[in-house]
Amino acid sequence: MKREHLAGLLILLLSVLLLSAANAHAGCIGDVTSTDYGCGDTVIESCTFDGDLNCSTKYGLIIGADGIVIDGNGYAITTGAHGDEEGIHNNGCDRVTIKNLGISGFCFGIYWRDADNGNIMDNSIDYHQGSGIWLFASSRNNITGNSIDYSDSGQGIFLSSAANRNTIRDNEIMTVTGRGVNIDGSNENELRDNRVCGNACGDVVVESGSGNMGSNNTCEIAKGYSDSYGSPCTHSCPSCEIRSAGGSKDKGKRGKPTCGCVSVRDSSTIFAYGDTVTESCVFNCNLSYQSGHGLVIGADNIVIDGNGYTLDGITHGGCSGFGIQRSGIFNKGYDGVTVKNLEITNFCNGIYLRGDEITGDVVNNNTIDNCEIHHNGNDLEDTATHGIKMHYVYKSMISNNLVHHNKGKGTSCENGGNGIFLNAGDYNVIANNTVYDNTKAGIFTRMKPRYNNVTSNRVTGNGQGGIVLRCKLSSLFTIENNIVTDNKGPGIYVGGPGNTLRYNTATDNKNGSTYGDDASIANGIRISREADNTTLIENNVTGNDDTDVYVKKGLTGIAGSNNTYQSTSNYEDYSRDSQGVRGKKVVGRTESVNSFRSGTELPAVKVTPLMATLIVVVLLVFVVFGYSRKK
């Protein structure tokens, strides 16, 4: 072998040896045996990290002996996998300490089962979606001084299945979309001096267990828990941390959210819960918090695209009275706004478009499309809460939405509980919505609205009628192609003049509305109050508990044709020959002339007495002419 080749080979071997030596101690080095514990290893002695570990194994490290200390020494153990991996796994070993360690990317940062009298202290844990620290049937442990944050969901600290008498102290927990501290089936745990903020599903949640108490904690959302000297906690979270519930994974940058509605113009601008939106944006996560409006509109001509995500108010809060109640989307006076592809739940109002009748600053040209708006409002006191609430709204489109299970209380026409509510406004279109199981009406209008179109909606199972034009000046509507069934009260109620109802199905509406007023009687169509000059065309109105078609006595100009009904009061269809026909569709006297060639059907032709006479005369002429020729 040539001398230069031999020298090159020696240099290569020396480099490999040096690299191996450099990497040999990148792990947790045993205090007694100097064993280098790496990914997936079982640790049987105290050890200290001297470098970061990046693991692809199910377990980062496995605890294998009582009374040992794992000292991270400021280093980290990480993974890029997203299964059920665990950073530190301890099954049955007592008096173990884990400290000064960064743990990132695992489904479960630290998991202890049947492990007592240990310490988990001064660690920084960024877990994937399970739990930062999970104690399962593990008691009398101290969880102290840890920073746990930025998960997909899950729990920052989870105590379950008789994890009793543990102390949770001086921790900082922000899981964003999960729960901060979650206690389930565990007793007598103490929480002290923790900062638990920005956890969308609850900062401190006690699902079950007794004697769990604490003091001097900072939190905002608690369920089944309160501090000894505060409710829910002694201190409230700062508003900036509440809003930054999607905070950055970079330490020290929690004030700037990464979760929210991302600006279309500048992706570094993100509108978080409670913010005023001044430009078009697209959701990149679910947003939730338990107080205040979800998002406030702050500019004309913007689009909020929910992108299939949810805006969740957690709890409805106080919804009583007629003021500006808490709303998922609140728009005071801005025009040209679109809200689409968004689920909104657990507010007083789902969406509130509020024009000002005094200043004349009304809302124009808004669109609400393809949203699901449900379980908003409450019925604890009289309310003015609705799924979609519109005050002085004009030329707007409400389309393709699911609006259901929205609550309210009160008997006046201003009270809450309607699915879609319009208080004054002209030239709006309410189309292709599915509106069901709301406390009051599915679609309800009042306060002199005119020229609105309610079309192709499915309205079922509501508590005070399907489509209700309550005001005696609700006029010049077109109500067409709607399916309005199985509501308590009327299918369609009309209180004002000049409205047209055509091609609707209003069937099987039931008695049983709790409201008991004129707009609560189970007619298919009820024409009442001052609804003169109402027109009914080709509606199917059958099977209702009360009269199918009811018209209040004394009203004038009520006309209709081709409707199907079984019973009426003060109403009959009319036909061209002025002959009323009851209980079936009324049609003109027509006959179909069929050609039997290839089964083709010719269009229907009206046969009048004059036409019939002419046909007979022509036939006679042909007969006479043919006879003469034969002769």
Secondary structure, DSSP 8 states (H G I E B T S, - for coil): --HHHHHHHHHHHHHHHHHHHHHHTSSEEETTT--EE-TTEEE-S-EEE-S-EEE-SSEEEEE-STT-EEE-TT-EEEE---SS-EEEEEES--S-EEES-EEES-SEEEEEES--S-EEES-EEE-SSSEEEEEES--S-EEES-EEE--SSSEEEEEESS--S-EEES-EEE-BSSEEEEEES--S-EEES-EE--BTT-SEEEEE-S--EEES-EES-EES---TTSSS-SB---HHHHHTTTB-SSTT-TTSBSSSEEESS-TT-EE-TT-EE-S-EEE-S-EE-SSS-SEEE-SSS-EEE-TT-EEE-SS----BSSS---EEEEEES--S-EEES-EEESSSEEEEEE--TTT---EES-EEES-EEES----SS-B---SEEEESEES-EEES-EEE------SSTTSS--SEEEES-BS-EEES-EEES-SS-SEEEESS-BS-EEES-EEES-TT-SEEE-STT-BS-EEES-EEES-BS-SEEE-SSS-EEES-EEE--BS--SS-SGGGS--SEEE-TT--S-EEES-EE-S-SS-SEEE-TT----EEES-EES-EES-----TT-----SS----S-EEEE--GGG-EEEEE---HHHHHHHHHHHHHHHHHHHHHH-
